Amino acid sequence: MKKCVFGITGWKNSGKTTLTARLVEELTRRGWRVSTVKHAHHDFDIDHEGTDSFRHRKAGAGEVAIISNRRWALMHELQGESEPSLNEIIERLAPCDLIIVEGYKREPHLKIETRRTDGRKGDRLSATDPNIVAVASDHPVADETVPVFNLDDVARIADFVETQSGLR
């Protein structure tokens, strides 16, 4: 099964996470099965000292699975390995209709660039990335060669993502 991948990218504090969450909400409301991949540029931990699974990892387990009747998670310690590629992570995901990728500016999947007036100023990513097929902004954007959406117009952005991803 070919996996449909669509990205949300932009500089720090540009609205990526907010748009991603709102798109997931809208697309799942429409009946699509959606998964997400979020790239972090910093050390993070989803497990905390004092839990049994934390103790398992600290003891040296390469992978720790936590399972309950509501959810499960698999944590993989890199232990000196390189960060896995986006494609390697996508291959591990369960079948779904769409994978929304937040971050991964340099990857070659279709993306929407987010912009906020109070976000980082600087380079327009769309100027150098042919995979950016639209911009979502909280302010008017001039001189853009791709469609521009209001950052809050989630329904129209979802329509666009459905069309661009081949879901409709």
C-alpha positions in Angstrom: 0.0 0.0 0.0 1.4 3.4 -1.0 1.4 5.8 1.8 0.1 9.4 1.2 2.4 11.9 2.8 1.8 15.6 3.1 3.9 18.1 5.2 3.5 21.2 7.3 6.7 23.1 7.4 7.9 26.6 8.5 10.2 28.3 10.9 9.9 28.1 14.7 6.6 29.6 16.0 5.1 29.9 12.6 2.0 27.8 13.5 3.0 24.3 12.3 1.7 22.4 15.3 -1.5 24.3 15.5 -2.3 23.8 11.8 -1.3 20.2 12.0 -3.6 19.5 15.0 -6.5 21.4 13.4 -6.0 19.5 10.0 -5.9 16.2 11.8 -9.2 17.1 13.6 -10.8 18.2 10.3 -9.6 15.3 8.2 -10.6 12.7 10.8 -14.0 14.3 11.1 -14.3 13.8 7.3 -13.6 10.1 7.8 -10.0 9.8 6.9 -7.5 7.7 9.0 -4.6 10.1 9.7 -1.2 9.5 11.3 1.4 12.1 12.1 5.1 12.3 12.3 6.7 15.2 14.2 10.4 16.0 13.9 12.1 17.4 17.0 15.4 19.2 16.9 16.1 18.6 20.5 16.4 15.8 23.0 13.0 14.7 24.2 11.6 12.0 26.4 8.0 10.6 26.5 8.8 8.5 29.5 9.9 9.8 33.0 11.9 8.7 35.9 10.1 6.4 38.3 8.1 4.5 35.7 8.9 0.8 35.0 9.5 1.5 31.3 12.0 4.2 32.2 13.8 1.7 34.3 13.8 -0.8 31.4 15.4 1.8 29.1 18.0 3.0 31.6 18.9 -0.7 32.2 19.9 -0.9 28.5 16.8 -2.2 26.6 17.0 -1.1 22.9 13.3 -1.0 22.6 10.6 -0.8 25.2 6.9 -1.4 24.3 4.2 -0.1 26.7 0.7 -1.5 26.2 -2.6 -0.8 27.9 -6.2 -1.4 26.9 -6.3 2.2 25.5 -3.0 2.7 23.7 0.5 1.4 23.1 3.8 3.0 22.5 7.2 1.7 21.3 10.3 3.6 22.3 13.5 2.9 20.5 16.8 4.0 22.0 19.3 4.9 19.2 22.3 3.9 21.4 24.8 5.5 19.0 22.8 4.7 15.8 21.9 7.5 13.3 18.5 9.2 13.5 16.2 7.1 11.2 15.1 8.7 8.0 11.6 9.9 7.5 11.0 7.0 5.1 12.1 4.5 7.7 9.6 6.0 10.2 6.8 6.1 7.6 7.4 2.4 6.8 6.8 1.5 10.5 3.4 3.3 10.7 0.2 1.3 10.5 -1.9 1.6 7.3 -3.8 4.9 7.1 -5.2 7.2 4.5 -2.8 10.1 5.1 0.4 10.8 7.0 0.9 14.5 8.0 4.5 15.3 8.6 5.4 18.3 10.8 8.8 19.7 10.2 11.3 17.9 8.0 11.9 21.1 5.9 14.4 19.4 3.6 12.5 16.3 2.7 11.0 16.0 -0.9 7.3 15.5 0.0 4.5 18.0 -0.8 4.3 20.7 1.9 2.4 23.8 3.1 4.6 26.5 4.6 3.2 28.2 7.6 3.9 31.9 8.4 2.9 34.1 11.3 3.5 37.8 11.8 5.1 37.2 15.2 7.0 34.1 14.0 10.6 34.0 12.9 11.3 36.5 10.1 13.6 35.5 7.3 13.7 33.4 4.2 10.6 32.3 2.5 10.9 28.6 2.3 8.7 28.5 -0.8 11.3 30.5 -2.7 13.8 27.6 -2.7 11.7 24.5 -2.1 9.7 23.3 -5.2 7.8 20.8 -2.9 6.1 23.7 -1.1 2.7 23.8 -2.9 0.9 26.4 -0.7 1.4 28.9 2.1 -0.9 29.3 5.2 -0.4 32.7 6.8 -2.1 34.9 9.4 -1.3 38.0 7.3 -1.5 39.0 3.6 1.2 37.5 1.5 2.3 39.2 -1.8 4.5 38.0 -4.6 3.8 34.3 -4.0 3.7 31.8 -6.8 1.7 29.1 -4.9 -1.8 29.3 -3.4 -2.0 31.3 -0.2 -4.6 30.4 2.5 -5.5 32.1 5.7 -3.9 30.1 8.5 -7.4 29.8 10.2 -9.2 28.5 7.1 -8.7 24.9 8.0 -11.6 23.6 5.9 -10.2 25.1 2.6 -6.7 23.9 3.6 -8.1 20.4 4.2 -9.8 20.5 0.8 -6.4 21.4 -0.7 -4.6 18.6 1.1 -7.2 16.1 0.1 -6.8 17.1 -3.6 -3.0 17.3 -3.5 -2.6 14.0 -1.7 -4.9 12.2 -4.2 -7.5 11.4 -1.5 -10.2 12.9 -3.7 
